[in-house]
Amino acid sequence: MKKTIFLASFIGLFSIVSFGQTREPSKPLRPFVVKTKQEVADIEKTLHSIDAEIKTKEVVSKTEDLNDTSGMQLRVAVQYDAKKDRAQAEVHDASDDVFYVLEGSAELTLGGSLESPKEATPGEWKSDKIVGGQNFTIKKGDLIVIPRGTPHQRINSKGKNFSLLLIKVFAEPLKPKK
């Protein structure tokens, strides 16, 4: 009987404590981002300004971030390549990539391994070539998910412009920009 009264008292006390919780849902770290189809097209058009610079061969690719990445594990950007027909193969140790093709077409090699990889920055590996990967032709409207650790290399169709929406998910939040 004493055990039953103790157990009932314990359950009652636990119920009162749980109703008195002060825990609340998290609050956003920054404002949300909504870009209309037209706004994304305008960003892409602005990035096309490198077409004039291409003659000097100084710039062949431009990227504009669509979100503030500091303290986040997410980067969303529009990337535009002007007639870039050669790119290094790469592997990211701590980030996944998602590509959504906005314009153009390219040959994408996925998987296999990097030939003679060099660590360009911590966790970012580069090589001139992938050995044993699978080749895909990607074009406007295609969606590609590239998990971290997957070798990938994109070579745009010769002499053509190419743009994509890049979504990068990092293993750890990025350090705030100073």
C-alpha positions in Angstrom: 0.0 0.0 0.0 2.8 2.4 0.9 4.5 1.6 -2.5 1.2 2.4 -4.3 0.8 5.7 -2.5 4.5 6.6 -3.2 4.2 5.6 -6.8 1.0 7.7 -7.3 2.6 10.7 -5.5 5.7 10.4 -7.8 3.6 10.2 -10.9 1.5 13.2 -9.8 4.6 15.3 -9.0 6.2 14.3 -12.3 3.0 15.4 -14.2 3.0 18.8 -12.5 6.7 19.3 -13.3 6.3 18.3 -16.9 3.4 20.8 -17.4 5.6 23.5 -15.9 8.3 23.2 -18.6 9.8 26.4 -19.9 11.3 24.8 -23.0 10.2 26.4 -26.3 10.8 25.8 -30.0 13.9 27.3 -31.4 14.0 30.8 -33.0 15.4 31.5 -36.5 19.1 32.6 -36.6 18.4 34.9 -39.5 15.5 35.9 -41.9 14.2 33.4 -44.4 15.0 33.8 -48.1 12.4 33.7 -50.9 13.6 34.2 -54.5 11.1 34.2 -57.3 11.8 32.6 -60.6 12.4 36.1 -62.0 14.8 37.1 -59.2 16.9 34.0 -59.8 16.9 34.7 -63.5 18.0 38.3 -62.8 20.9 37.0 -60.6 21.9 34.6 -63.4 21.8 37.4 -65.9 24.0 39.6 -63.7 26.5 36.8 -63.5 26.6 36.7 -67.3 28.6 39.9 -67.0 31.7 37.8 -67.0 31.2 37.0 -70.7 33.0 40.3 -71.5 35.8 39.4 -69.1 36.3 35.9 -70.7 38.3 37.4 -73.5 41.0 38.2 -71.0 40.8 34.6 -69.7 40.9 36.0 -66.1 37.4 35.0 -65.1 35.5 32.0 -66.3 33.2 31.3 -63.3 31.2 33.5 -60.9 29.0 32.6 -58.0 26.5 34.6 -56.0 25.4 33.3 -52.6 21.7 33.6 -51.9 22.0 33.2 -48.1 24.2 34.4 -45.3 26.3 31.3 -44.5 27.9 32.4 -41.3 27.0 30.0 -38.4 25.1 27.8 -40.8 25.6 24.4 -42.3 24.0 25.5 -45.6 25.1 27.5 -48.6 22.8 28.3 -51.5 24.2 30.0 -54.5 23.8 30.5 -58.3 27.0 29.6 -60.2 27.6 30.6 -63.7 30.4 29.4 -66.0 31.2 31.2 -69.2 32.5 28.8 -71.8 34.4 26.9 -69.2 35.3 23.6 -70.8 37.8 22.3 -68.3 37.4 21.9 -64.5 39.3 20.1 -61.9 37.9 17.0 -60.2 37.2 17.4 -56.5 36.2 15.6 -53.3 34.8 17.4 -50.2 35.4 15.6 -46.9 32.8 17.6 -45.0 30.1 18.8 -47.4 27.5 17.4 -49.6 26.6 19.2 -52.9 23.2 19.4 -54.7 23.2 20.8 -58.2 20.1 22.0 -60.1 20.9 22.9 -63.7 19.5 26.2 -64.7 21.1 26.6 -68.2 23.3 24.7 -70.6 24.6 21.1 -70.5 27.7 19.4 -69.2 29.4 16.1 -68.8 29.5 15.1 -65.2 31.7 12.3 -63.8 30.8 10.9 -60.5 32.4 8.2 -58.3 35.7 6.4 -58.9 38.7 8.0 -57.3 40.9 11.1 -57.8 44.1 10.5 -59.7 47.0 12.0 -57.6 44.8 14.1 -55.3 46.2 17.3 -53.7 44.5 18.9 -50.7 43.8 22.4 -51.9 42.3 23.6 -48.6 41.6 21.5 -45.5 39.1 18.8 -46.5 38.9 20.0 -50.2 40.8 17.7 -52.6 41.6 18.4 -56.2 42.9 16.5 -59.2 43.0 16.8 -62.9 41.3 13.5 -63.5 38.9 10.9 -62.0 39.7 7.2 -62.5 36.8 4.7 -62.8 33.9 7.1 -62.4 30.5 7.1 -64.2 29.8 9.7 -66.8 26.4 11.5 -67.1 25.2 14.3 -69.5 23.4 16.8 -67.4 21.1 19.6 -68.7 18.6 22.2 -67.7 16.1 20.9 -65.1 18.4 18.0 -63.9 19.0 17.6 -60.2 22.1 15.9 -58.9 22.9 15.0 -55.3 26.6 14.4 -54.5 27.3 13.0 -51.0 30.5 14.1 -49.3 33.5 11.9 -50.2 32.2 11.4 -53.8 34.7 12.4 -56.5 33.0 14.7 -59.1 34.1 16.6 -62.2 32.0 18.8 -64.5 33.1 19.7 -68.0 30.7 22.0 -69.7 29.7 21.5 -73.3 32.4 23.1 -75.5 32.0 26.8 -76.0 28.6 27.0 -74.2 27.5 28.8 -71.0 26.3 26.8 -68.0 24.7 27.8 -64.8 23.3 25.9 -61.8 21.8 26.4 -58.4 24.3 25.1 -55.9 23.2 23.8 -52.5 26.0 22.8 -50.2 25.4 21.2 -46.8 28.3 21.3 -44.4 29.0 18.8 -41.6 29.7 21.6 -39.2 28.4 25.2 -39.1 30.6 27.7 -41.0 32.5 30.2 -38.9 31.0 33.7 -38.9 32.6 36.1 -41.4 34.6 38.8 -39.8 
